[in-house]
Amino acid sequence: MLQKAPIRIGNVSGATGDHPHAMLRMVRSGNVDVITGDWLSEMNIAWNAITKQEVDPNLGYENGFFEQLEECLDGIMERNIRVVTNAGALNTEMLYRKVQKLCQDRGYGDSVVAAVLGDDVSDIVMAEGGKALPISHLDHPDQSLSDWGFSPCCATAYIGCWGIVEALRAGAQIVICGRCTDASPVMGAAAWYHSWREDQYEELAGSLLAAHLIECGPYVVGANFSGFKSFLQDLVDLAFPIAEIDGTGRCKISRTEEGGGHVTKNTVIAQLLYELQGHLYLNPDVVADLSGVSVETVAENCISVSGVRGLPPPSTTKVMIAAKGGFQAEATFYINGLDVQEKADMMRRQLENAYKNSNFSRLSIELYGTPASNPQSQQEGTVFLRVFAQARRIEDISIHKFKIPIYALRMQSYPGYHMNLDFRTMEPKPFMEMFPALMPITAINHRVEMSNGTTCKIKPPSHTQTYPVIRPSSDALHPADLLSFGPTKFTALGTIVHGRSGDKGDNSNVGFFVRNEDEYEWLRSLLSVATFKKLLGNDWFKGNTDRRVERVEFPGILAVHFNNSRVLDNLNGGIASSDRVDGLGKGVAEYLRSKYVDIPLLFLERGSI
């Protein structure tokens, strides 16, 4: 019997606001069966919550998807391409109706549009403050929603792929989802195309990994990649990725013909390590065991990934609960010349005195950067001091409580005082607090509505398995003596070690990998949990007893990963409310790669990354 050709799935969005013509390019040069896009993150889920509640109840979806669809709908229909998106965000039904009307207006009234619903679990969570269904924190099970101190305004559950599968099986051309998992659109497309059952865990796990690799768009094509210098001139207007998934779930990653960048073994490994959960990648439909994963070059811009194993899904799924956290404002001061630390200390004391009677819930005053020695321009010798404040009530951070006290300091400040003149940042704006939790999948009303009148209720998984909240973590088993690698030089870790970091709510994760097999024994022996904490330096908050590091190894890709996806509580609340400049943890790996360690001369002689 002839084996069915692999399905080709092209991703056209890694986040809200991604390339505005990526879908058109994918239609034009991707030669794909299905187009997917990830428009959601914890950040714009919060934005959409504010928009829907305070601006217009008919909004709350990602209109960027709709604008791209308008541009290339004719090409999609001519080529019979399916489209699956999570751009419904917090108002899936409104976007669903808007897409229906677009199809009708363009003469495609017979084409079926579907809405996958059930992710909005606000009614469950908000019933008596969550007492209808006891809900505890995802990372800290001893903390319950009732102890949170905020009043939830919305809650979205991460639903799986089977609503998408059923919609496609029923003839849908365009499928609109809300907060499905990032991987669900790709998994749903592959399961539909290959007619997989829900218990084909190996195949589903393979498609989960394929989805993980392409969901961030250009990241796997050379963006956010520590080896970017190897093709720096090509990193302009990057291409978007394509996953070819065969009937066994194995995949090959490539890219559109249009655009810059490259898909290489190392760009794929970097993306594989991004925002992981350790060896076990949990999903509502399957758990992918990545401990044996391997990556190989097939051809230029074509990389194969294999070795993933599939396990039954958990009985729970993640739910993100949002609440109005209050209001925030900030200001930036620039410092240059001599005595930078003393100038910053002077400004800090003045600010603390100005705000000594404030009712802020958070006040952060932080110095960023180090000036160049003997700078050749004022720019080279300038750093900045950022003051950031939050308050539960707008009156506690009003112009008179935050902005005017800063104005009052202008004429009594350090020598050379100057500040950012965009004074709008000093006016209060709302922010959201997020509470990640787990919810039984059986509590979710997962269903499909279609423009042809078809409706379908999606059953929860028939077989599940329990997985520990605190995942396995250990230092290297039988580490090598670091002296056995010969003479060393004290230099930056990133000279020969790649890294990638990201966020999961309030937590950051970091993965490291090397280019050559004989360097891996050194890497895994060097990077213990203790060494990792030491490398974090002042960013390791020893006073927070809730913080922990989880460590795993991936020998098939020569990688060490911290901390089983999480440096817990590293981002001060997550992107929706963090006071950190890098609230998404994107720069953590690059910071750690810049830290000095003893590197064997044997490895340094091979050249730097």
LOMARMAR-922332 format. One line per field, with one value per residue (C-alpha): x, y, z. Coordinates in steps of 0.5 Angstrom, whole numbers. Layout:
BEGIN
c1	[X, ...]
c2	[Y, ...]
c3	[Z, ...]
***
This chain:
BEGIN
c1	[0, 3, 4, 1, 5, 7, 3, 6, 4, 6, 6, 5, 5, 9, 6, 1, 4, 8, 10, 4, 4, 7, 1, 1, 8, 6, 0, 5, 11, 10, 6, 3, -3, -5, -3, -3, -1, 0, -3, -3, 1, 0, 1, -4, -9, -9, -9, -15, -19, -18, -20, -26, -28, -27, -27, -32, -35, -35, -27, -22, -20, -13, -15, -8, -10, -17, -13, -8, -14, -17, -11, -10, -17, -17, -11, -13, -19, -16, -10, -15, -11, -14, -13, -13, -11, -12, -13, -20, -17, -22, -28, -28, -35, -34, -28, -32, -38, -33, -29, -36, -38, -32, -32, -40, -38, -32, -37, -34, -41, -40, -34, -35, -32, -31, -31, -27, -30, -30, -23, -27, -28, -29, -36, -33, -27, -31, -37, -37, -29, -27, -30, -35, -28, -22, -16, -9, -3, 0, 7, 6, 0, -1, -3, -11, -14, -18, -12, -10, -12, -15, -22, -22, -24, -23, -20, -18, -16, -11, -16, -13, -13, -19, -24, -20, -19, -27, -28, -23, -26, -33, -31, -28, -24, -22, -22, -22, -20, -19, -14, -12, -5, 0, 1, -6, -7, -1, -3, -10, -8, -4, -9, -14, -10, -7, -13, -10, -14, -13, -9, -4, 1, 7, 5, 1, 8, 11, 7, 7, 14, 14, 9, 13, 19, 15, 10, 15, 15, 22, 26, 27, 30, 35, 32, 33, 39, 46, 50, 47, 54, 55, 49, 49, 48, 42, 38, 34, 26, 26, 22, 17, 18, 14, 14, 13, 10, 9, 4, 9, 9, 16, 18, 22, 23, 24, 22, 19, 23, 21, 25, 32, 35, 37, 34, 40, 41, 43, 37, 32, 36, 35, 28, 27, 30, 26, 20, 21, 18, 24, 24, 16, 12, 5, -1, -8, -8, -1, 5, 12, 18, 24, 29, 31, 30, 35, 36, 40, 41, 37, 39, 40, 34, 31, 32, 29, 27, 26, 27, 20, 16, 9, 5, -2, -4, -5, -12, -12, -10, -7, -12, -10, -14, -13, -15, -14, -8, -8, -4, 3, 8, 15, 20, 28, 34, 40, 47, 54, 61, 64, 62, 56, 54, 54, 50, 45, 45, 43, 37, 35, 35, 31, 26, 25, 24, 19, 15, 16, 8, 6, 1, 5, 4, 11, 17, 23, 29, 34, 41, 42, 48, 56, 59, 65, 72, 75, 68, 69, 62, 57, 53, 58, 59, 51, 47, 40, 36, 29, 24, 17, 11, 5, -1, -8, -12, -11, -11, -5, -1, -4, 0, 0, 3, 8, 9, 9, 14, 19, 18, 20, 27, 29, 33, 36, 39, 46, 51, 49, 42, 37, 31, 27, 22, 17, 13, 7, 10, 9, 2, -2, -4, -8, -4, -7, -5, -4, -6, -4, -7, -9, -17, -20, -21, -27, -30, -29, -34, -30, -34, -35, -40, -40, -43, -46, -50, -46, -44, -40, -38, -31, -30, -25, -19, -21, -15, -10, -4, -2, 5, 8, 8, 15, 19, 25, 32, 39, 46, 50, 51, 58, 61, 68, 74, 74, 82, 82, 80, 87, 89, 84, 82, 78, 73, 66, 61, 58, 65, 63, 56, 50, 44, 36, 32, 24, 18, 13, 9, 13, 18, 24, 28, 35, 38, 45, 48, 55, 57, 61, 60, 67, 65, 58, 62, 65, 59, 54, 60, 61, 53, 51, 45, 50, 54, 48, 46, 53, 53, 46, 50, 46, 40, 39, 34, 37, 32, 26, 25, 20, 25, 28, 32, 30, 36, 35, 40, 39, 45, 42, 42, 48, 44, 43, 37, 35, 30, 26, 23, 23, 27, 21, 19, 25, 20, 17, 10, 10, 10, 3, 5, 13, 17, 23, 25, 26, 19, 19, 26, 29, 36, 37, 41, 45, 47, 49, 53, 57, 59, 66, 68, 74, 74, 79, 84, 82, 75, 77, 82, 76, 74, 68, 61]
c2	[0, 7, 11, 18, 24, 28, 34, 41, 46, 53, 57, 65, 68, 67, 73, 78, 84, 79, 80, 83, 79, 73, 69, 72, 69, 63, 62, 64, 60, 55, 50, 48, 44, 48, 55, 56, 62, 63, 70, 69, 70, 71, 78, 80, 75, 80, 86, 83, 82, 90, 91, 87, 89, 97, 99, 94, 88, 86, 86, 82, 78, 79, 83, 82, 75, 78, 83, 78, 73, 79, 80, 73, 69, 68, 65, 60, 58, 57, 53, 49, 51, 50, 55, 54, 60, 61, 69, 68, 70, 72, 73, 67, 68, 75, 73, 67, 71, 76, 71, 68, 75, 76, 69, 71, 78, 75, 70, 64, 63, 55, 55, 52, 56, 53, 56, 51, 53, 52, 55, 61, 58, 64, 62, 56, 60, 66, 62, 64, 66, 59, 55, 51, 48, 48, 51, 51, 55, 51, 51, 52, 47, 50, 56, 57, 62, 64, 66, 70, 77, 79, 78, 74, 78, 72, 65, 61, 54, 51, 46, 41, 39, 34, 40, 42, 35, 34, 41, 39, 32, 36, 40, 46, 51, 56, 54, 59, 58, 62, 59, 52, 50, 53, 46, 45, 48, 44, 37, 38, 39, 33, 28, 30, 29, 22, 20, 19, 16, 19, 13, 14, 17, 16, 20, 25, 27, 27, 33, 36, 37, 39, 45, 47, 48, 52, 56, 62, 63, 66, 63, 57, 61, 64, 69, 70, 65, 65, 63, 69, 71, 65, 68, 75, 78, 74, 76, 81, 80, 73, 67, 63, 56, 49, 43, 36, 31, 24, 18, 16, 23, 24, 31, 35, 43, 48, 55, 59, 61, 68, 71, 71, 67, 59, 53, 49, 44, 49, 53, 47, 45, 52, 53, 46, 48, 54, 54, 47, 43, 39, 31, 31, 36, 36, 37, 36, 30, 27, 28, 28, 24, 28, 25, 21, 27, 28, 33, 31, 35, 33, 38, 46, 49, 42, 39, 32, 31, 24, 20, 23, 18, 19, 18, 18, 26, 28, 29, 36, 42, 49, 55, 62, 66, 74, 80, 87, 88, 96, 101, 102, 108, 109, 114, 113, 117, 118, 118, 119, 121, 119, 117, 113, 109, 115, 119, 113, 113, 120, 119, 113, 117, 123, 118, 114, 120, 123, 117, 115, 117, 113, 107, 104, 96, 96, 101, 99, 103, 100, 102, 98, 98, 100, 106, 104, 106, 112, 113, 116, 119, 121, 115, 110, 113, 113, 108, 109, 109, 106, 108, 103, 103, 100, 101, 97, 104, 109, 115, 112, 113, 119, 124, 128, 122, 119, 124, 131, 129, 127, 133, 137, 133, 136, 142, 138, 132, 129, 133, 131, 130, 128, 124, 121, 126, 122, 124, 119, 113, 117, 117, 111, 105, 99, 92, 85, 80, 72, 66, 60, 54, 47, 44, 38, 37, 34, 41, 44, 44, 43, 44, 46, 50, 51, 56, 50, 49, 43, 42, 37, 36, 34, 28, 29, 23, 16, 15, 19, 19, 22, 26, 30, 37, 37, 34, 30, 34, 32, 34, 30, 23, 21, 28, 28, 31, 38, 38, 32, 36, 40, 47, 52, 59, 64, 67, 67, 61, 63, 63, 56, 54, 56, 58, 60, 62, 64, 65, 61, 65, 68, 63, 63, 57, 56, 51, 50, 46, 45, 44, 38, 31, 31, 38, 35, 31, 38, 42, 37, 36, 44, 46, 43, 47, 50, 53, 55, 59, 62, 64, 68, 72, 78, 75, 69, 71, 67, 70, 67, 60, 59, 59, 53, 50, 44, 41, 36, 33, 32, 28, 27, 34, 35, 40, 41, 45, 49, 48, 43, 49, 53, 58, 59, 66, 69, 74, 78, 76, 75, 79, 82, 85, 84, 90, 87, 90, 83, 81, 75, 72, 73, 75, 71, 66, 71, 74, 67, 66, 72, 70, 67, 60, 56, 53, 48, 51, 44, 47, 54, 52, 50, 57, 61, 61]
c3	[0, -2, 4, 5, 3, 9, 11, 10, 15, 15, 21, 20, 27, 33, 37, 36, 31, 27, 20, 17, 10, 13, 11, 4, 3, 6, 1, -5, -4, 2, -2, 4, 6, 12, 15, 22, 27, 34, 36, 43, 50, 57, 55, 50, 53, 59, 54, 51, 57, 59, 52, 52, 59, 58, 51, 47, 49, 41, 41, 45, 39, 35, 29, 26, 24, 20, 16, 14, 12, 8, 4, 2, 2, -5, -6, 0, -3, -10, -7, -2, 4, 11, 16, 23, 28, 36, 34, 37, 44, 49, 43, 39, 37, 34, 30, 28, 25, 22, 18, 16, 13, 10, 6, 4, 2, -3, -6, -1, 2, 1, 5, 12, 18, 25, 32, 37, 44, 51, 53, 57, 64, 67, 69, 73, 76, 78, 81, 89, 88, 85, 91, 86, 83, 88, 84, 86, 83, 78, 81, 88, 90, 97, 94, 93, 88, 94, 98, 92, 94, 87, 84, 77, 71, 66, 66, 60, 59, 55, 50, 46, 39, 38, 37, 31, 28, 28, 25, 19, 19, 18, 12, 15, 11, 17, 24, 29, 36, 43, 48, 45, 47, 42, 39, 38, 31, 28, 32, 30, 23, 23, 26, 21, 15, 18, 21, 28, 34, 40, 43, 38, 43, 39, 33, 37, 41, 34, 32, 39, 38, 30, 33, 38, 33, 28, 33, 34, 27, 25, 31, 28, 22, 25, 30, 37, 36, 39, 33, 29, 27, 22, 17, 20, 13, 11, 18, 15, 13, 16, 12, 16, 18, 15, 18, 14, 19, 16, 18, 24, 27, 25, 22, 18, 19, 13, 11, 6, -1, 1, 6, 10, 15, 15, 18, 21, 26, 31, 30, 31, 37, 40, 39, 41, 48, 48, 54, 55, 61, 62, 59, 59, 55, 58, 53, 54, 49, 50, 54, 49, 52, 49, 53, 47, 42, 36, 30, 24, 17, 11, 6, 6, 10, 12, 19, 21, 28, 31, 38, 41, 45, 47, 53, 55, 57, 64, 67, 68, 63, 65, 66, 66, 71, 70, 75, 75, 78, 79, 75, 74, 71, 70, 68, 66, 68, 64, 68, 65, 66, 73, 79, 76, 82, 87, 82, 82, 89, 90, 85, 89, 96, 93, 90, 96, 100, 95, 95, 103, 104, 98, 98, 92, 92, 88, 87, 84, 82, 78, 75, 68, 64, 66, 62, 57, 60, 57, 52, 45, 45, 51, 48, 50, 57, 59, 63, 65, 72, 72, 77, 76, 81, 81, 86, 87, 86, 80, 86, 89, 83, 80, 76, 83, 87, 81, 76, 79, 85, 79, 76, 83, 83, 76, 79, 85, 82, 80, 76, 68, 70, 64, 63, 58, 55, 54, 60, 58, 61, 68, 67, 70, 66, 68, 68, 70, 75, 73, 77, 73, 75, 73, 72, 71, 63, 65, 67, 60, 55, 49, 43, 36, 32, 24, 19, 16, 22, 25, 32, 36, 43, 44, 49, 54, 54, 55, 58, 63, 67, 73, 73, 79, 79, 82, 76, 76, 77, 78, 77, 72, 74, 74, 72, 69, 73, 70, 70, 65, 59, 60, 60, 60, 59, 64, 59, 57, 57, 50, 47, 45, 48, 45, 49, 49, 54, 55, 60, 63, 67, 73, 71, 66, 63, 60, 55, 54, 48, 45, 37, 38, 42, 46, 49, 52, 57, 60, 59, 63, 68, 69, 69, 76, 79, 84, 78, 75, 81, 81, 74, 76, 81, 84, 80, 84, 90, 96, 100, 96, 99, 94, 88, 86, 80, 76, 71, 66, 60, 53, 51, 44, 42, 47, 52, 59, 61, 67, 70, 67, 64, 70, 74, 79, 80, 77, 73, 78, 76, 69, 63, 65, 71, 72, 74, 70, 63, 61, 63, 58, 60, 53, 55, 61, 57, 53, 60, 63, 56, 58, 65, 65, 66, 65, 58, 56, 50, 46, 45, 44, 39, 34, 34, 37, 36]
***
